[in-house]
Amino acid sequence: MPSEKQAATDVLTNMLGLALIDVTGIQRGTVPARVFRAAAERAGVAYRSRTDTTEEIIRLAGLPWYARYDSRESESMGGGNVTALGLRALAEALVILDGGAPATHDEEDLWEEAAESWIEPGRWTSRARAQGRMLDAERRHKVEMAAQGWLMWMFARDGWHVEDTHLIAPYDAIARRRHEVVYLEAKGTTTRGASVIVTRAEVAWAREHPGQCILGVWSGMIFDDEGEINPDVGQNTIQYWYPEDADLDPIGFDYRVDWPEE
């Protein structure tokens, strides 16, 4: 097995589409700046330094457990380098900023499985198996877009006027037919689809619009030999959804700190 830091670097280079880095350099404690420059570009932030960029991306992702990940090496180790803990948090932050969600916060189990994923290029397994966290951004995007395209087509076929809103609203599309309006949320997954990831904004919108929100799930999706989604494989379900607390498995919380009044 690689060291924890090497495994973390392999996860990052894999998800960023970079060539794997020689292990000897990582064992000396130095991760090349190009990894962090690529991470900054992916996150849409300006690169400053290894540590500053790591901390900015982690904060930008809003990780509730950020404080537990000191991204700097101790002074006795030279300082300025990013620890394995910081690298793991950076990888998790990039998943979130790419449209995913943080894994269950049992960090040791999470990282044990994440570190093992260096053997399987293109995929980072974690304890949160719902929706199979593919770190290959292009493949994940194809899954999401295929699911949305399928759901929009289903409604358009039935005479609805369908408008894509996934970039500007907490739902993927809005469908109108005469006096009816419904909001469409599509989820694609390569798993059985027993559970799918929903964001806080999606849940809030569905609760605020009971009877108007549609959830479409395409499960069992697979890629063909050309790297495209096979449209003839998988299972589909379309249903009204109103997310009850019992149907939601929380993977993170915002805690409101009770500050004393000055």
N, C-alpha and C positions, 0 to 999 in steps of 0.2 A: 504493500500500500504506500502511496505517496505521503509526504508530511501534510499536516493540516493546511499549511500555507501553500504548498504546491497544489493540493487539491482545490483550494479556493481559487488560485490563479488559473488552473485549468478550466474550472467552471466559468470564470469570467471571460477568458479568451475564447472559449467555445461559444458562449452566448453573443459575444461581440464580433464573431466571425474572424478572429485573428489566428495566426498560426500558434501552435503550442510553443511554450517557452522552455528553454533548456533548464532542467531541474537544478543544475549546479548554481545558477545565479539566484534562484529562489532560496536555496539552502543558505546562502550568504545573507539573506534577508532583504534583497532588493528586487522589487517588482518593477519592470521597465515602465517609464512614464507613458509609453504609447498605449498601455492598457487603460490608464486613467484618462488620457486624451480621448480615446475611443468611447469610454464611459461617459465623459462630459458631453461629447457630441450626441450620443444616444439620448442623454437626459435633457439636452438643450440648454446646457449651462456653459459658461466660459471656463476653460481650464486655467487653474492658477498654480497649484502644486498637488502632489499626490495626496497629502493629508487634507488640505483645504477642499479639494475637489470631492474627495470621498465624503467628508462631513457635510458638504453642501447638498450632495445628491441624497444622502440618507435623510437629512432634514426635509428636503423637498418632497420626499416620498411620504413624510409624516409617520415614520415608524414610531409606534408608541414605546418601543423598548430601545430607542436610540441611545439613551444614557448608559446602557449596559455594555455598549460596544466602544471602548476607547480605541480610536483608530491610530493612535500614535504609539510607536515603540518607546520603551523606557529610555531615559537619557543614557543609561549605561550601554544601550545597544546602538547608540549613535543618533537616535531621534530622526524624525522626518520620514521614516518608512511607515507603511500601513501594516498592521498586524493581520493575522489570519481572521480574527474576530471582525476587524474592520472590513476585510475583503468579503467575508460572508454577508455582512450587513449591506455592503454595496451591491452585491449580486441580488439580494432580496429586494433592495430599493429599485433596481432596474426592472425587476419583474413587475413591481407595482406601477411604475411609471409607464411601462409598456402596456398597461391595461389589465394586468393580473391582480393578484391580491396576496398579502403576506401569508405565509404558512402558519400553522398552529404554533404558538410560541413555546413549545417545548424544545428549547434551542439545542440541547445536546443530541437528542434523537434526530432533530431536523438536520443538523450538520453531519452527523454520522452517515445518514443516507445521501446527503448532498455530496459529500466527499467521495463516496463510492461511485458516483455517476461519471467520474472521469473516464471510466472504462467504456461507457456508452456515449459516443459523441452525439451532440445535438439534443440531449435530454438531461434534465436535472430532476431526479425524483425527490420528493419530500413527503412528509407525513400527511400533508394535505393533498390526498390523491384525487379529490374531486376535480374533474376536468383535466387531469393529467397535465401538470405544469410544463408545457413545452417552452424551452427558452430560445428556441429557434424562432425569432420574431417573424420571419417571413411565413413560415408554416403556420404559426398561430394566427397571423393575419388572414391567411387563406381560409382557415377554419371559421373564423368569425364572419368574414365576408360571405362565405358560401352559405352559412346558416342564415344570415340576414337576407341574402338574395333569394333563398328558398322561401322564407316566410313572406317577404314582400310579394313574390310572384304568386303565392297561394291566394293572397287577398286580391291582387290585381286581377287574377283569373276569375274571381267571383264578383267582379264589377266594382271594386273599390278603387278610389283614386289614392295612390300610395306615394308618400313623399319621404325620402331618406333624411333623417334628422340626427343620425348617430354622432355627428361632430358638434352639434349645438344644443342637444337636449339629453335628459336622463332616460331616454328611450331610443330605440333604433330607428323607428319610422312612425309616421302618423297616417292612418287610413281613414278616408271619408267616403261615405255613401249616403246620398240624400241628407237626412238630418242626423245620421249616425257618425260618431267620431270614436275611434279606438286607437290606443297607443300600443305599438308592437315592440316587444323585446325578444330578440333571438339569441339562442345559446347553442353553440356547437361544441361537441366533445368527441374525442376518440374513445372514450370509455362507455360503459353501459348507460351513463346518464342518470344514475340513481340520485346524484346531486350535481348542481351546477353553481358556479360562482355568481353572486349578484352583489352589486355595490350598494352602499348606503343610500346613494341618491336614487337608484332604481327602486329600492324598497320604499323609500319615502314617497316617491311619485305614485307608485302603485297603491299605497295606502291612502293617499290623498284623492285618488280617482277610482274608487271601487266600481266594479262593473264595466270599466272602460279599458282595462289593461290586459293585453294578451301576451302570454308567454309561449314561444315556439321553441322546441328543443329538437335538435337533430343529433342523435347519439350514434355511436359506432362508426364514426366517419373514418375513412382510410384514404391514403394517398396512393395514386397509381404510379406506374413506372416513370412517368414524366414529372412527378412531384406535384400533381394537381389532385384536388379532391375528386374522388369517384362519385358521381351523382347518383349512381344506382345502388349504393351500399349504405346501410344504416337504417335506423328507425326514427320516425317522426311523431311528435305529438304537439297539438295546438290546444291551448286551454286558457280560460280566463284565470287570472291569478290575483290573489290578495294575500300577501305574505303574512302569515300569523307567526307569532314568536316561536311557537312549537315547531314550525317548519324551517326555522333559521338556526344554523350552527355558527355561533359567533367565533370569529377568528381574531378579533382585536377589539379593544374598547378605548374610548376617550374618557379619561378620568378627570373630573373637574376638581381642581385643587382648591381647598378652602383656605384662602389667604386671610390672615388677620387684617382687620381694618386699621389703617394708619391714623 
